[in-house]
Amino acid sequence: MGPTVLDRVITVNAISSMVTVIILLMAFMRADYGFIDVAIVLALCGFVGVVWTLRMLTPGEWHVQVPRLNELSGEGGEVSAHD
């Protein structure tokens, strides 16, 4: 238990990852590879849950800030290629 919500989110993510690894180890030891699907679904649900929780708890808009993005897309001016 952490003092902040973010600490608790990280803890839930770590526990989900550990349970996924345990399921994968069980599948390997028993040679029953049907458990791999269960582990993949659990990992995806854990990831989506963490992203959703962070999205709900963080204020403001989520915009990706990429420096010099306009130059790469060709909108910021002419960029010449040196062949």
Chimera marker file (.cmm) of the C-alpha trace (Angstrom):
<marker_set name="trace">
<marker id="1" x="0.000" y="0.000" z="0.000" r="1" g="1" b="0" radius="0.5"/>
<marker id="2" x="1.424" y="3.280" z="-1.053" r="1" g="1" b="0" radius="0.5"/>
<marker id="3" x="0.630" y="6.783" z="0.020" r="1" g="1" b="0" radius="0.5"/>
<marker id="4" x="-0.728" y="7.775" z="-3.391" r="1" g="1" b="0" radius="0.5"/>
<marker id="5" x="-3.085" y="6.296" z="-5.942" r="1" g="1" b="0" radius="0.5"/>
<marker id="6" x="-0.243" y="6.033" z="-8.436" r="1" g="1" b="0" radius="0.5"/>
<marker id="7" x="1.676" y="3.761" z="-6.057" r="1" g="1" b="0" radius="0.5"/>
<marker id="8" x="-1.346" y="1.502" z="-5.800" r="1" g="1" b="0" radius="0.5"/>
<marker id="9" x="-1.761" y="1.399" z="-9.588" r="1" g="1" b="0" radius="0.5"/>
<marker id="10" x="1.873" y="0.356" z="-9.973" r="1" g="1" b="0" radius="0.5"/>
<marker id="11" x="1.361" y="-2.335" z="-7.322" r="1" g="1" b="0" radius="0.5"/>
<marker id="12" x="-1.686" y="-3.734" z="-9.111" r="1" g="1" b="0" radius="0.5"/>
<marker id="13" x="0.275" y="-3.780" z="-12.371" r="1" g="1" b="0" radius="0.5"/>
<marker id="14" x="3.172" y="-5.629" z="-10.709" r="1" g="1" b="0" radius="0.5"/>
<marker id="15" x="0.839" y="-8.210" z="-9.155" r="1" g="1" b="0" radius="0.5"/>
<marker id="16" x="-0.881" y="-8.754" z="-12.500" r="1" g="1" b="0" radius="0.5"/>
<marker id="17" x="2.490" y="-9.296" z="-14.161" r="1" g="1" b="0" radius="0.5"/>
<marker id="18" x="3.571" y="-11.776" z="-11.484" r="1" g="1" b="0" radius="0.5"/>
<marker id="19" x="0.347" y="-13.778" z="-11.807" r="1" g="1" b="0" radius="0.5"/>
<marker id="20" x="0.821" y="-13.847" z="-15.579" r="1" g="1" b="0" radius="0.5"/>
<marker id="21" x="4.346" y="-15.224" z="-15.178" r="1" g="1" b="0" radius="0.5"/>
<marker id="22" x="3.121" y="-17.855" z="-12.700" r="1" g="1" b="0" radius="0.5"/>
<marker id="23" x="0.440" y="-18.987" z="-15.170" r="1" g="1" b="0" radius="0.5"/>
<marker id="24" x="3.040" y="-19.208" z="-17.943" r="1" g="1" b="0" radius="0.5"/>
<marker id="25" x="5.368" y="-21.248" z="-15.724" r="1" g="1" b="0" radius="0.5"/>
<marker id="26" x="2.504" y="-23.612" z="-14.875" r="1" g="1" b="0" radius="0.5"/>
<marker id="27" x="1.761" y="-24.038" z="-18.577" r="1" g="1" b="0" radius="0.5"/>
<marker id="28" x="5.409" y="-24.849" z="-19.267" r="1" g="1" b="0" radius="0.5"/>
<marker id="29" x="5.757" y="-27.310" z="-16.379" r="1" g="1" b="0" radius="0.5"/>
<marker id="30" x="2.513" y="-29.162" z="-17.184" r="1" g="1" b="0" radius="0.5"/>
<marker id="31" x="3.079" y="-28.999" z="-20.959" r="1" g="1" b="0" radius="0.5"/>
<marker id="32" x="-0.490" y="-27.741" z="-21.251" r="1" g="1" b="0" radius="0.5"/>
<marker id="33" x="-0.223" y="-24.775" z="-23.536" r="1" g="1" b="0" radius="0.5"/>
<marker id="34" x="-3.893" y="-23.816" z="-23.225" r="1" g="1" b="0" radius="0.5"/>
<marker id="35" x="-2.901" y="-21.712" z="-20.228" r="1" g="1" b="0" radius="0.5"/>
<marker id="36" x="-0.953" y="-19.381" z="-22.507" r="1" g="1" b="0" radius="0.5"/>
<marker id="37" x="-4.202" y="-17.917" z="-23.826" r="1" g="1" b="0" radius="0.5"/>
<marker id="38" x="-5.355" y="-17.280" z="-20.268" r="1" g="1" b="0" radius="0.5"/>
<marker id="39" x="-2.059" y="-15.553" z="-19.446" r="1" g="1" b="0" radius="0.5"/>
<marker id="40" x="-2.275" y="-13.331" z="-22.535" r="1" g="1" b="0" radius="0.5"/>
<marker id="41" x="-5.870" y="-12.308" z="-21.723" r="1" g="1" b="0" radius="0.5"/>
<marker id="42" x="-4.900" y="-11.567" z="-18.117" r="1" g="1" b="0" radius="0.5"/>
<marker id="43" x="-1.924" y="-9.443" z="-19.222" r="1" g="1" b="0" radius="0.5"/>
<marker id="44" x="-4.076" y="-7.480" z="-21.684" r="1" g="1" b="0" radius="0.5"/>
<marker id="45" x="-6.822" y="-6.913" z="-19.110" r="1" g="1" b="0" radius="0.5"/>
<marker id="46" x="-4.235" y="-5.710" z="-16.596" r="1" g="1" b="0" radius="0.5"/>
<marker id="47" x="-2.717" y="-3.320" z="-19.127" r="1" g="1" b="0" radius="0.5"/>
<marker id="48" x="-6.068" y="-1.920" z="-20.242" r="1" g="1" b="0" radius="0.5"/>
<marker id="49" x="-7.151" y="-1.552" z="-16.622" r="1" g="1" b="0" radius="0.5"/>
<marker id="50" x="-4.034" y="0.407" z="-15.702" r="1" g="1" b="0" radius="0.5"/>
<marker id="51" x="-4.333" y="2.675" z="-18.739" r="1" g="1" b="0" radius="0.5"/>
<marker id="52" x="-8.016" y="3.301" z="-18.013" r="1" g="1" b="0" radius="0.5"/>
<marker id="53" x="-7.306" y="4.038" z="-14.351" r="1" g="1" b="0" radius="0.5"/>
<marker id="54" x="-4.538" y="6.470" z="-15.213" r="1" g="1" b="0" radius="0.5"/>
<marker id="55" x="-6.745" y="8.119" z="-17.829" r="1" g="1" b="0" radius="0.5"/>
<marker id="56" x="-9.485" y="8.665" z="-15.251" r="1" g="1" b="0" radius="0.5"/>
<marker id="57" x="-7.117" y="9.942" z="-12.561" r="1" g="1" b="0" radius="0.5"/>
<marker id="58" x="-4.967" y="12.313" z="-14.600" r="1" g="1" b="0" radius="0.5"/>
<marker id="59" x="-6.516" y="15.689" z="-15.370" r="1" g="1" b="0" radius="0.5"/>
<marker id="60" x="-6.380" y="17.394" z="-18.719" r="1" g="1" b="0" radius="0.5"/>
<marker id="61" x="-5.994" y="16.177" z="-22.247" r="1" g="1" b="0" radius="0.5"/>
<marker id="62" x="-3.612" y="13.457" z="-23.357" r="1" g="1" b="0" radius="0.5"/>
<marker id="63" x="-1.624" y="14.845" z="-26.266" r="1" g="1" b="0" radius="0.5"/>
<marker id="64" x="1.604" y="13.358" z="-27.485" r="1" g="1" b="0" radius="0.5"/>
<marker id="65" x="4.269" y="16.038" z="-27.549" r="1" g="1" b="0" radius="0.5"/>
<marker id="66" x="6.810" y="15.191" z="-30.248" r="1" g="1" b="0" radius="0.5"/>
<marker id="67" x="9.420" y="17.864" z="-30.846" r="1" g="1" b="0" radius="0.5"/>
<marker id="68" x="9.994" y="18.818" z="-34.486" r="1" g="1" b="0" radius="0.5"/>
<marker id="69" x="6.941" y="16.825" z="-35.627" r="1" g="1" b="0" radius="0.5"/>
<marker id="70" x="5.988" y="19.469" z="-38.194" r="1" g="1" b="0" radius="0.5"/>
<marker id="71" x="9.404" y="19.166" z="-39.818" r="1" g="1" b="0" radius="0.5"/>
<marker id="72" x="8.982" y="15.422" z="-40.209" r="1" g="1" b="0" radius="0.5"/>
<marker id="73" x="5.533" y="15.706" z="-41.770" r="1" g="1" b="0" radius="0.5"/>
<marker id="74" x="6.668" y="18.324" z="-44.271" r="1" g="1" b="0" radius="0.5"/>
<marker id="75" x="4.462" y="21.125" z="-42.932" r="1" g="1" b="0" radius="0.5"/>
<marker id="76" x="7.187" y="23.099" z="-41.192" r="1" g="1" b="0" radius="0.5"/>
<marker id="77" x="9.167" y="24.046" z="-44.255" r="1" g="1" b="0" radius="0.5"/>
<marker id="78" x="11.294" y="22.384" z="-46.858" r="1" g="1" b="0" radius="0.5"/>
<marker id="79" x="13.512" y="19.575" z="-45.707" r="1" g="1" b="0" radius="0.5"/>
<marker id="80" x="16.079" y="18.494" z="-48.231" r="1" g="1" b="0" radius="0.5"/>
<marker id="81" x="17.440" y="14.983" z="-48.455" r="1" g="1" b="0" radius="0.5"/>
<marker id="82" x="21.143" y="14.510" z="-48.949" r="1" g="1" b="0" radius="0.5"/>
<marker id="83" x="21.690" y="11.538" z="-51.235" r="1" g="1" b="0" radius="0.5"/>
<link id1="1" id2="2" r="1" g="1" b="0" radius="0.2"/>
<link id1="2" id2="3" r="1" g="1" b="0" radius="0.2"/>
<link id1="3" id2="4" r="1" g="1" b="0" radius="0.2"/>
<link id1="4" id2="5" r="1" g="1" b="0" radius="0.2"/>
<link id1="5" id2="6" r="1" g="1" b="0" radius="0.2"/>
<link id1="6" id2="7" r="1" g="1" b="0" radius="0.2"/>
<link id1="7" id2="8" r="1" g="1" b="0" radius="0.2"/>
<link id1="8" id2="9" r="1" g="1" b="0" radius="0.2"/>
<link id1="9" id2="10" r="1" g="1" b="0" radius="0.2"/>
<link id1="10" id2="11" r="1" g="1" b="0" radius="0.2"/>
<link id1="11" id2="12" r="1" g="1" b="0" radius="0.2"/>
<link id1="12" id2="13" r="1" g="1" b="0" radius="0.2"/>
<link id1="13" id2="14" r="1" g="1" b="0" radius="0.2"/>
<link id1="14" id2="15" r="1" g="1" b="0" radius="0.2"/>
<link id1="15" id2="16" r="1" g="1" b="0" radius="0.2"/>
<link id1="16" id2="17" r="1" g="1" b="0" radius="0.2"/>
<link id1="17" id2="18" r="1" g="1" b="0" radius="0.2"/>
<link id1="18" id2="19" r="1" g="1" b="0" radius="0.2"/>
<link id1="19" id2="20" r="1" g="1" b="0" radius="0.2"/>
<link id1="20" id2="21" r="1" g="1" b="0" radius="0.2"/>
<link id1="21" id2="22" r="1" g="1" b="0" radius="0.2"/>
<link id1="22" id2="23" r="1" g="1" b="0" radius="0.2"/>
<link id1="23" id2="24" r="1" g="1" b="0" radius="0.2"/>
<link id1="24" id2="25" r="1" g="1" b="0" radius="0.2"/>
<link id1="25" id2="26" r="1" g="1" b="0" radius="0.2"/>
<link id1="26" id2="27" r="1" g="1" b="0" radius="0.2"/>
<link id1="27" id2="28" r="1" g="1" b="0" radius="0.2"/>
<link id1="28" id2="29" r="1" g="1" b="0" radius="0.2"/>
<link id1="29" id2="30" r="1" g="1" b="0" radius="0.2"/>
<link id1="30" id2="31" r="1" g="1" b="0" radius="0.2"/>
<link id1="31" id2="32" r="1" g="1" b="0" radius="0.2"/>
<link id1="32" id2="33" r="1" g="1" b="0" radius="0.2"/>
<link id1="33" id2="34" r="1" g="1" b="0" radius="0.2"/>
<link id1="34" id2="35" r="1" g="1" b="0" radius="0.2"/>
<link id1="35" id2="36" r="1" g="1" b="0" radius="0.2"/>
<link id1="36" id2="37" r="1" g="1" b="0" radius="0.2"/>
<link id1="37" id2="38" r="1" g="1" b="0" radius="0.2"/>
<link id1="38" id2="39" r="1" g="1" b="0" radius="0.2"/>
<link id1="39" id2="40" r="1" g="1" b="0" radius="0.2"/>
<link id1="40" id2="41" r="1" g="1" b="0" radius="0.2"/>
<link id1="41" id2="42" r="1" g="1" b="0" radius="0.2"/>
<link id1="42" id2="43" r="1" g="1" b="0" radius="0.2"/>
<link id1="43" id2="44" r="1" g="1" b="0" radius="0.2"/>
<link id1="44" id2="45" r="1" g="1" b="0" radius="0.2"/>
<link id1="45" id2="46" r="1" g="1" b="0" radius="0.2"/>
<link id1="46" id2="47" r="1" g="1" b="0" radius="0.2"/>
<link id1="47" id2="48" r="1" g="1" b="0" radius="0.2"/>
<link id1="48" id2="49" r="1" g="1" b="0" radius="0.2"/>
<link id1="49" id2="50" r="1" g="1" b="0" radius="0.2"/>
<link id1="50" id2="51" r="1" g="1" b="0" radius="0.2"/>
<link id1="51" id2="52" r="1" g="1" b="0" radius="0.2"/>
<link id1="52" id2="53" r="1" g="1" b="0" radius="0.2"/>
<link id1="53" id2="54" r="1" g="1" b="0" radius="0.2"/>
<link id1="54" id2="55" r="1" g="1" b="0" radius="0.2"/>
<link id1="55" id2="56" r="1" g="1" b="0" radius="0.2"/>
<link id1="56" id2="57" r="1" g="1" b="0" radius="0.2"/>
<link id1="57" id2="58" r="1" g="1" b="0" radius="0.2"/>
<link id1="58" id2="59" r="1" g="1" b="0" radius="0.2"/>
<link id1="59" id2="60" r="1" g="1" b="0" radius="0.2"/>
<link id1="60" id2="61" r="1" g="1" b="0" radius="0.2"/>
<link id1="61" id2="62" r="1" g="1" b="0" radius="0.2"/>
<link id1="62" id2="63" r="1" g="1" b="0" radius="0.2"/>
<link id1="63" id2="64" r="1" g="1" b="0" radius="0.2"/>
<link id1="64" id2="65" r="1" g="1" b="0" radius="0.2"/>
<link id1="65" id2="66" r="1" g="1" b="0" radius="0.2"/>
<link id1="66" id2="67" r="1" g="1" b="0" radius="0.2"/>
<link id1="67" id2="68" r="1" g="1" b="0" radius="0.2"/>
<link id1="68" id2="69" r="1" g="1" b="0" radius="0.2"/>
<link id1="69" id2="70" r="1" g="1" b="0" radius="0.2"/>
<link id1="70" id2="71" r="1" g="1" b="0" radius="0.2"/>
<link id1="71" id2="72" r="1" g="1" b="0" radius="0.2"/>
<link id1="72" id2="73" r="1" g="1" b="0" radius="0.2"/>
<link id1="73" id2="74" r="1" g="1" b="0" radius="0.2"/>
<link id1="74" id2="75" r="1" g="1" b="0" radius="0.2"/>
<link id1="75" id2="76" r="1" g="1" b="0" radius="0.2"/>
<link id1="76" id2="77" r="1" g="1" b="0" radius="0.2"/>
<link id1="77" id2="78" r="1" g="1" b="0" radius="0.2"/>
<link id1="78" id2="79" r="1" g="1" b="0" radius="0.2"/>
<link id1="79" id2="80" r="1" g="1" b="0" radius="0.2"/>
<link id1="80" id2="81" r="1" g="1" b="0" radius="0.2"/>
<link id1="81" id2="82" r="1" g="1" b="0" radius="0.2"/>
<link id1="82" id2="83" r="1" g="1" b="0" radius="0.2"/>
</marker_set>
